[in-house]
Amino acid sequence: MEPCCQFCGLHCFQPFPEGTPYFARNCYNVGGKNVAIIATCAEGQAYELEKFGWSYDTIRTYIQTSQPRKGDPSCPLK
């Protein structure tokens, strides 16, 4: 079972959505390790958006609205 979220106190974490681009996944690097689950609550997503440049909703929006492109940029934030 996934850990409780520090923002909502629930188990809001989910695996990355199917089709998450590699450059978004690569942004979720903590201590040299890639994160496997991400927050789905509003507060958790706001934190991840600020820290990593992506959130569950922004990833889903990207998947739904983007055409696959070669050479997409790496992380927008470091």
PDB file as gemmi writes it, atoms N, CA and C in Angstrom:
CRYST1    1.000    1.000    1.000  90.00  90.00  90.00 P 1                      
ATOM      1  N   MET A   1       0.842  -1.180   0.000  1.00  0.00           N  
ATOM      2  CA  MET A   1       0.000   0.000   0.000  1.00  0.00           C  
ATOM      3  C   MET A   1       0.884   1.239   0.000  1.00  0.00           C  
ATOM      4  N   GLU A   2       0.475   2.225  -0.777  1.00  0.00           N  
ATOM      5  CA  GLU A   2       1.247   3.459  -0.865  1.00  0.00           C  
ATOM      6  C   GLU A   2       1.153   4.251   0.440  1.00  0.00           C  
ATOM      7  N   PRO A   3       2.104   5.149   0.658  1.00  0.00           N  
ATOM      8  CA  PRO A   3       2.117   5.943   1.886  1.00  0.00           C  
ATOM      9  C   PRO A   3       0.990   6.978   1.902  1.00  0.00           C  
ATOM     10  N   CYS A   4       0.703   7.475   3.095  1.00  0.00           N  
ATOM     11  CA  CYS A   4      -0.265   8.568   3.223  1.00  0.00           C  
ATOM     12  C   CYS A   4       0.354   9.862   2.719  1.00  0.00           C  
ATOM     13  N   CYS A   5      -0.447  10.667   2.080  1.00  0.00           N  
ATOM     14  CA  CYS A   5      -0.006  11.953   1.557  1.00  0.00           C  
ATOM     15  C   CYS A   5       0.136  12.949   2.701  1.00  0.00           C  
ATOM     16  N   GLN A   6       1.212  13.719   2.695  1.00  0.00           N  
ATOM     17  CA  GLN A   6       1.430  14.720   3.743  1.00  0.00           C  
ATOM     18  C   GLN A   6       0.475  15.894   3.607  1.00  0.00           C  
ATOM     19  N   PHE A   7      -0.177  16.041   2.463  1.00  0.00           N  
ATOM     20  CA  PHE A   7      -1.072  17.166   2.237  1.00  0.00           C  
ATOM     21  C   PHE A   7      -2.531  16.824   2.541  1.00  0.00           C  
ATOM     22  N   CYS A   8      -3.015  15.687   2.046  1.00  0.00           N  
ATOM     23  CA  CYS A   8      -4.433  15.350   2.244  1.00  0.00           C  
ATOM     24  C   CYS A   8      -4.644  14.276   3.302  1.00  0.00           C  
ATOM     25  N   GLY A   9      -3.575  13.589   3.709  1.00  0.00           N  
ATOM     26  CA  GLY A   9      -3.685  12.557   4.731  1.00  0.00           C  
ATOM     27  C   GLY A   9      -4.271  11.244   4.234  1.00  0.00           C  
ATOM     28  N   LEU A  10      -4.509  11.140   2.939  1.00  0.00           N  
ATOM     29  CA  LEU A  10      -5.082   9.923   2.353  1.00  0.00           C  
ATOM     30  C   LEU A  10      -4.033   9.204   1.514  1.00  0.00           C  
ATOM     31  N   HIS A  11      -4.420   8.095   0.968  1.00  0.00           N  
ATOM     32  CA  HIS A  11      -3.545   7.344   0.058  1.00  0.00           C  
ATOM     33  C   HIS A  11      -3.865   7.791  -1.364  1.00  0.00           C  
ATOM     34  N   CYS A  12      -3.523   9.021  -1.695  1.00  0.00           N  
ATOM     35  CA  CYS A  12      -3.892   9.603  -2.989  1.00  0.00           C  
ATOM     36  C   CYS A  12      -2.890   9.278  -4.090  1.00  0.00           C  
ATOM     37  N   PHE A  13      -1.792   8.636  -3.767  1.00  0.00           N  
ATOM     38  CA  PHE A  13      -0.746   8.375  -4.752  1.00  0.00           C  
ATOM     39  C   PHE A  13      -1.175   7.313  -5.759  1.00  0.00           C  
ATOM     40  N   GLN A  14      -0.810   7.544  -7.006  1.00  0.00           N  
ATOM     41  CA  GLN A  14      -1.099   6.620  -8.098  1.00  0.00           C  
ATOM     42  C   GLN A  14       0.156   6.439  -8.937  1.00  0.00           C  
ATOM     43  N   PRO A  15       0.242   5.328  -9.659  1.00  0.00           N  
ATOM     44  CA  PRO A  15       1.349   5.195 -10.615  1.00  0.00           C  
ATOM     45  C   PRO A  15       1.220   6.264 -11.694  1.00  0.00           C  
ATOM     46  N   PHE A  16       2.307   6.524 -12.392  1.00  0.00           N  
ATOM     47  CA  PHE A  16       2.256   7.468 -13.498  1.00  0.00           C  
ATOM     48  C   PHE A  16       1.209   6.997 -14.512  1.00  0.00           C  
ATOM     49  N   PRO A  17       0.467   7.935 -15.108  1.00  0.00           N  
ATOM     50  CA  PRO A  17      -0.524   7.541 -16.122  1.00  0.00           C  
ATOM     51  C   PRO A  17       0.129   6.824 -17.298  1.00  0.00           C  
ATOM     52  N   GLU A  18      -0.603   5.914 -17.901  1.00  0.00           N  
ATOM     53  CA  GLU A  18      -0.149   5.221 -19.109  1.00  0.00           C  
ATOM     54  C   GLU A  18       0.178   6.265 -20.164  1.00  0.00           C  
ATOM     55  N   GLY A  19       1.351   6.165 -20.756  1.00  0.00           N  
ATOM     56  CA  GLY A  19       1.752   7.101 -21.801  1.00  0.00           C  
ATOM     57  C   GLY A  19       2.521   8.309 -21.293  1.00  0.00           C  
ATOM     58  N   THR A  20       2.884   8.315 -19.994  1.00  0.00           N  
ATOM     59  CA  THR A  20       3.679   9.430 -19.463  1.00  0.00           C  
ATOM     60  C   THR A  20       4.973   9.542 -20.255  1.00  0.00           C  
ATOM     61  N   PRO A  21       5.276  10.734 -20.789  1.00  0.00           N  
ATOM     62  CA  PRO A  21       6.506  10.867 -21.573  1.00  0.00           C  
ATOM     63  C   PRO A  21       7.750  10.703 -20.695  1.00  0.00           C  
ATOM     64  N   TYR A  22       8.790  10.173 -21.286  1.00  0.00           N  
ATOM     65  CA  TYR A  22      10.026   9.901 -20.541  1.00  0.00           C  
ATOM     66  C   TYR A  22      10.587  11.165 -19.903  1.00  0.00           C  
ATOM     67  N   PHE A  23      10.471  12.305 -20.589  1.00  0.00           N  
ATOM     68  CA  PHE A  23      11.060  13.527 -20.052  1.00  0.00           C  
ATOM     69  C   PHE A  23      10.294  14.031 -18.836  1.00  0.00           C  
ATOM     70  N   ALA A  24       9.024  13.703 -18.711  1.00  0.00           N  
ATOM     71  CA  ALA A  24       8.274  14.048 -17.495  1.00  0.00           C  
ATOM     72  C   ALA A  24       8.672  13.105 -16.362  1.00  0.00           C  
ATOM     73  N   ARG A  25       8.762  11.803 -16.652  1.00  0.00           N  
ATOM     74  CA  ARG A  25       9.178  10.832 -15.624  1.00  0.00           C  
ATOM     75  C   ARG A  25      10.563  11.150 -15.096  1.00  0.00           C  
ATOM     76  N   ASN A  26      11.461  11.558 -15.978  1.00  0.00           N  
ATOM     77  CA  ASN A  26      12.830  11.854 -15.563  1.00  0.00           C  
ATOM     78  C   ASN A  26      12.906  13.035 -14.606  1.00  0.00           C  
ATOM     79  N   CYS A  27      11.917  13.898 -14.630  1.00  0.00           N  
ATOM     80  CA  CYS A  27      11.898  15.045 -13.710  1.00  0.00           C  
ATOM     81  C   CYS A  27      11.667  14.609 -12.266  1.00  0.00           C  
ATOM     82  N   TYR A  28      10.994  13.490 -12.098  1.00  0.00           N  
ATOM     83  CA  TYR A  28      10.684  12.981 -10.760  1.00  0.00           C  
ATOM     84  C   TYR A  28      11.848  12.154 -10.245  1.00  0.00           C  
ATOM     85  N   ASN A  29      12.931  12.813  -9.967  1.00  0.00           N  
ATOM     86  CA  ASN A  29      14.128  12.158  -9.477  1.00  0.00           C  
ATOM     87  C   ASN A  29      14.429  12.715  -8.092  1.00  0.00           C  
ATOM     88  N   VAL A  30      14.391  11.835  -7.099  1.00  0.00           N  
ATOM     89  CA  VAL A  30      14.631  12.249  -5.713  1.00  0.00           C  
ATOM     90  C   VAL A  30      15.794  11.432  -5.176  1.00  0.00           C  
ATOM     91  N   GLY A  31      16.855  12.105  -4.814  1.00  0.00           N  
ATOM     92  CA  GLY A  31      18.022  11.406  -4.270  1.00  0.00           C  
ATOM     93  C   GLY A  31      18.640  10.431  -5.247  1.00  0.00           C  
ATOM     94  N   GLY A  32      18.573  10.742  -6.531  1.00  0.00           N  
ATOM     95  CA  GLY A  32      19.161   9.871  -7.541  1.00  0.00           C  
ATOM     96  C   GLY A  32      18.285   8.713  -7.957  1.00  0.00           C  
ATOM     97  N   LYS A  33      17.055   8.647  -7.426  1.00  0.00           N  
ATOM     98  CA  LYS A  33      16.136   7.558  -7.771  1.00  0.00           C  
ATOM     99  C   LYS A  33      14.852   8.156  -8.336  1.00  0.00           C  
ATOM    100  N   ASN A  34      14.339   7.524  -9.375  1.00  0.00           N  
ATOM    101  CA  ASN A  34      13.086   7.979  -9.953  1.00  0.00           C  
ATOM    102  C   ASN A  34      11.921   7.534  -9.082  1.00  0.00           C  
ATOM    103  N   VAL A  35      10.961   8.415  -8.921  1.00  0.00           N  
ATOM    104  CA  VAL A  35       9.760   8.159  -8.133  1.00  0.00           C  
ATOM    105  C   VAL A  35       8.820   7.277  -8.952  1.00  0.00           C  
ATOM    106  N   ALA A  36       8.111   6.351  -8.296  1.00  0.00           N  
ATOM    107  CA  ALA A  36       7.207   5.430  -8.988  1.00  0.00           C  
ATOM    108  C   ALA A  36       5.746   5.841  -8.893  1.00  0.00           C  
ATOM    109  N   ILE A  37       5.391   6.628  -7.885  1.00  0.00           N  
ATOM    110  CA  ILE A  37       4.006   7.046  -7.702  1.00  0.00           C  
ATOM    111  C   ILE A  37       3.949   8.555  -7.499  1.00  0.00           C  
ATOM    112  N   ILE A  38       2.831   9.158  -7.892  1.00  0.00           N  
ATOM    113  CA  ILE A  38       2.685  10.602  -7.763  1.00  0.00           C  
ATOM    114  C   ILE A  38       1.341  10.938  -7.123  1.00  0.00           C  
ATOM    115  N   ALA A  39       1.282  12.124  -6.526  1.00  0.00           N  
ATOM    116  CA  ALA A  39       0.084  12.574  -5.816  1.00  0.00           C  
ATOM    117  C   ALA A  39      -1.033  12.936  -6.788  1.00  0.00           C  
ATOM    118  N   THR A  40      -2.273  12.692  -6.362  1.00  0.00           N  
ATOM    119  CA  THR A  40      -3.429  13.070  -7.174  1.00  0.00           C  
ATOM    120  C   THR A  40      -4.284  14.141  -6.500  1.00  0.00           C  
ATOM    121  N   CYS A  41      -4.031  14.451  -5.227  1.00  0.00           N  
ATOM    122  CA  CYS A  41      -4.804  15.503  -4.559  1.00  0.00           C  
ATOM    123  C   CYS A  41      -4.313  16.873  -5.032  1.00  0.00           C  
ATOM    124  N   ALA A  42      -5.151  17.884  -4.897  1.00  0.00           N  
ATOM    125  CA  ALA A  42      -4.818  19.229  -5.391  1.00  0.00           C  
ATOM    126  C   ALA A  42      -3.557  19.780  -4.742  1.00  0.00           C  
ATOM    127  N   GLU A  43      -3.424  19.632  -3.426  1.00  0.00           N  
ATOM    128  CA  GLU A  43      -2.262  20.176  -2.733  1.00  0.00           C  
ATOM    129  C   GLU A  43      -0.982  19.436  -3.113  1.00  0.00           C  
ATOM    130  N   GLY A  44      -1.057  18.125  -3.210  1.00  0.00           N  
ATOM    131  CA  GLY A  44       0.102  17.333  -3.605  1.00  0.00           C  
ATOM    132  C   GLY A  44       0.537  17.634  -5.024  1.00  0.00           C  
ATOM    133  N   GLN A  45      -0.429  17.811  -5.908  1.00  0.00           N  
ATOM    134  CA  GLN A  45      -0.101  18.150  -7.290  1.00  0.00           C  
ATOM    135  C   GLN A  45       0.532  19.535  -7.385  1.00  0.00           C  
ATOM    136  N   ALA A  46       0.039  20.480  -6.603  1.00  0.00           N  
ATOM    137  CA  ALA A  46       0.619  21.828  -6.610  1.00  0.00           C  
ATOM    138  C   ALA A  46       2.076  21.772  -6.159  1.00  0.00           C  
ATOM    139  N   TYR A  47       2.352  20.975  -5.131  1.00  0.00           N  
ATOM    140  CA  TYR A  47       3.723  20.819  -4.644  1.00  0.00           C  
ATOM    141  C   TYR A  47       4.609  20.196  -5.729  1.00  0.00           C  
ATOM    142  N   GLU A  48       4.142  19.125  -6.361  1.00  0.00           N  
ATOM    143  CA  GLU A  48       4.931  18.450  -7.387  1.00  0.00           C  
ATOM    144  C   GLU A  48       5.130  19.336  -8.607  1.00  0.00           C  
ATOM    145  N   LEU A  49       4.119  20.106  -8.962  1.00  0.00           N  
ATOM    146  CA  LEU A  49       4.245  21.024 -10.093  1.00  0.00           C  
ATOM    147  C   LEU A  49       5.343  22.053  -9.825  1.00  0.00           C  
ATOM    148  N   GLU A  50       5.391  22.554  -8.597  1.00  0.00           N  
ATOM    149  CA  GLU A  50       6.430  23.527  -8.238  1.00  0.00           C  
ATOM    150  C   GLU A  50       7.806  22.869  -8.171  1.00  0.00           C  
ATOM    151  N   LYS A  51       7.877  21.671  -7.598  1.00  0.00           N  
ATOM    152  CA  LYS A  51       9.164  21.009  -7.389  1.00  0.00           C  
ATOM    153  C   LYS A  51       9.715  20.336  -8.649  1.00  0.00           C  
ATOM    154  N   PHE A  52       8.843  19.679  -9.409  1.00  0.00           N  
ATOM    155  CA  PHE A  52       9.289  18.876 -10.543  1.00  0.00           C  
ATOM    156  C   PHE A  52       8.910  19.443 -11.909  1.00  0.00           C  
ATOM    157  N   GLY A  53       7.970  20.405 -11.925  1.00  0.00           N  
ATOM    158  CA  GLY A  53       7.529  20.967 -13.194  1.00  0.00           C  
ATOM    159  C   GLY A  53       6.401  20.191 -13.844  1.00  0.00           C  
ATOM    160  N   TRP A  54       5.938  19.153 -13.184  1.00  0.00           N  
ATOM    161  CA  TRP A  54       4.851  18.307 -13.682  1.00  0.00           C  
ATOM    162  C   TRP A  54       3.966  17.903 -12.507  1.00  0.00           C  
ATOM    163  N   SER A  55       2.733  17.494 -12.825  1.00  0.00           N  
ATOM    164  CA  SER A  55       1.824  16.921 -11.834  1.00  0.00           C  
ATOM    165  C   SER A  55       0.981  15.863 -12.538  1.00  0.00           C  
ATOM    166  N   TYR A  56       0.205  15.127 -11.774  1.00  0.00           N  
ATOM    167  CA  TYR A  56      -0.667  14.096 -12.345  1.00  0.00           C  
ATOM    168  C   TYR A  56      -1.560  14.696 -13.432  1.00  0.00           C  
ATOM    169  N   ASP A  57      -2.189  15.828 -13.138  1.00  0.00           N  
ATOM    170  CA  ASP A  57      -3.094  16.449 -14.104  1.00  0.00           C  
ATOM    171  C   ASP A  57      -2.359  17.010 -15.318  1.00  0.00           C  
ATOM    172  N   THR A  58      -1.186  17.620 -15.128  1.00  0.00           N  
ATOM    173  CA  THR A  58      -0.471  18.162 -16.287  1.00  0.00           C  
ATOM    174  C   THR A  58       0.036  17.031 -17.186  1.00  0.00           C  
ATOM    175  N   ILE A  59       0.413  15.912 -16.593  1.00  0.00           N  
ATOM    176  CA  ILE A  59       0.831  14.753 -17.387  1.00  0.00           C  
ATOM    177  C   ILE A  59      -0.355  14.223 -18.185  1.00  0.00           C  
ATOM    178  N   ARG A  60      -1.505  14.075 -17.541  1.00  0.00           N  
ATOM    179  CA  ARG A  60      -2.701  13.586 -18.249  1.00  0.00           C  
ATOM    180  C   ARG A  60      -3.101  14.536 -19.374  1.00  0.00           C  
ATOM    181  N   THR A  61      -3.033  15.830 -19.114  1.00  0.00           N  
ATOM    182  CA  THR A  61      -3.361  16.806 -20.153  1.00  0.00           C  
ATOM    183  C   THR A  61      -2.394  16.691 -21.316  1.00  0.00           C  
ATOM    184  N   TYR A  62      -1.111  16.560 -21.017  1.00  0.00           N  
ATOM    185  CA  TYR A  62      -0.103  16.404 -22.073  1.00  0.00           C  
ATOM    186  C   TYR A  62      -0.415  15.170 -22.924  1.00  0.00           C  
ATOM    187  N   ILE A  63      -0.714  14.058 -22.275  1.00  0.00           N  
ATOM    188  CA  ILE A  63      -1.009  12.816 -22.995  1.00  0.00           C  
ATOM    189  C   ILE A  63      -2.232  12.993 -23.892  1.00  0.00           C  
ATOM    190  N   GLN A  64      -3.247  13.658 -23.383  1.00  0.00           N  
ATOM    191  CA  GLN A  64      -4.507  13.804 -24.123  1.00  0.00           C  
ATOM    192  C   GLN A  64      -4.413  14.808 -25.271  1.00  0.00           C  
ATOM    193  N   THR A  65      -3.500  15.772 -25.179  1.00  0.00           N  
ATOM    194  CA  THR A  65      -3.477  16.852 -26.176  1.00  0.00           C  
ATOM    195  C   THR A  65      -2.253  16.858 -27.079  1.00  0.00           C  
ATOM    196  N   SER A  66      -1.294  16.015 -26.821  1.00  0.00           N  
ATOM    197  CA  SER A  66      -0.039  16.061 -27.582  1.00  0.00           C  
ATOM    198  C   SER A  66       0.056  14.956 -28.603  1.00  0.00           C  
ATOM    199  N   GLN A  67       0.698  15.296 -29.677  1.00  0.00           N  
ATOM    200  CA  GLN A  67       1.088  14.307 -30.659  1.00  0.00           C  
ATOM    201  C   GLN A  67       2.493  13.859 -30.277  1.00  0.00           C  
ATOM    202  N   PRO A  68       2.795  12.584 -30.414  1.00  0.00           N  
ATOM    203  CA  PRO A  68       4.159  12.143 -30.114  1.00  0.00           C  
ATOM    204  C   PRO A  68       5.168  12.903 -30.972  1.00  0.00           C  
ATOM    205  N   ARG A  69       6.216  13.395 -30.330  1.00  0.00           N  
ATOM    206  CA  ARG A  69       7.245  14.171 -31.031  1.00  0.00           C  
ATOM    207  C   ARG A  69       8.614  13.690 -30.615  1.00  0.00           C  
ATOM    208  N   LYS A  70       9.475  13.549 -31.566  1.00  0.00           N  
ATOM    209  CA  LYS A  70      10.867  13.235 -31.242  1.00  0.00           C  
ATOM    210  C   LYS A  70      11.539  14.490 -30.743  1.00  0.00           C  
ATOM    211  N   GLY A  71      12.462  14.306 -29.822  1.00  0.00           N  
ATOM    212  CA  GLY A  71      13.275  15.421 -29.366  1.00  0.00           C  
ATOM    213  C   GLY A  71      12.590  16.392 -28.411  1.00  0.00           C  
ATOM    214  N   ASP A  72      11.535  15.933 -27.734  1.00  0.00           N  
ATOM    215  CA  ASP A  72      10.926  16.809 -26.741  1.00  0.00           C  
ATOM    216  C   ASP A  72      11.963  17.184 -25.696  1.00  0.00           C  
ATOM    217  N   PRO A  73      11.829  18.356 -25.094  1.00  0.00           N  
ATOM    218  CA  PRO A  73      12.839  18.805 -24.139  1.00  0.00           C  
ATOM    219  C   PRO A  73      12.879  17.946 -22.886  1.00  0.00           C  
ATOM    220  N   SER A  74      13.965  18.073 -22.178  1.00  0.00           N  
ATOM    221  CA  SER A  74      14.071  17.416 -20.866  1.00  0.00           C  
ATOM    222  C   SER A  74      13.248  18.197 -19.870  1.00  0.00           C  
ATOM    223  N   CYS A  75      13.537  18.046 -18.622  1.00  0.00           N  
ATOM    224  CA  CYS A  75      12.763  18.701 -17.567  1.00  0.00           C  
ATOM    225  C   CYS A  75      12.692  20.218 -17.747  1.00  0.00           C  
ATOM    226  N   PRO A  76      11.506  20.793 -17.542  1.00  0.00           N  
ATOM    227  CA  PRO A  76      11.423  22.242 -17.602  1.00  0.00           C  
ATOM    228  C   PRO A  76      12.063  22.895 -16.386  1.00  0.00           C  
ATOM    229  N   LEU A  77      12.151  22.168 -15.292  1.00  0.00           N  
ATOM    230  CA  LEU A  77      12.752  22.687 -14.052  1.00  0.00           C  
ATOM    231  C   LEU A  77      13.805  21.708 -13.568  1.00  0.00           C  
ATOM    232  N   LYS A  78      14.765  22.202 -12.872  1.00  0.00           N  
ATOM    233  CA  LYS A  78      15.776  21.333 -12.245  1.00  0.00           C  
ATOM    234  C   LYS A  78      15.856  21.667 -10.790  1.00  0.00           C  
TER     235      LYS A  78                                                      
END                                                                             
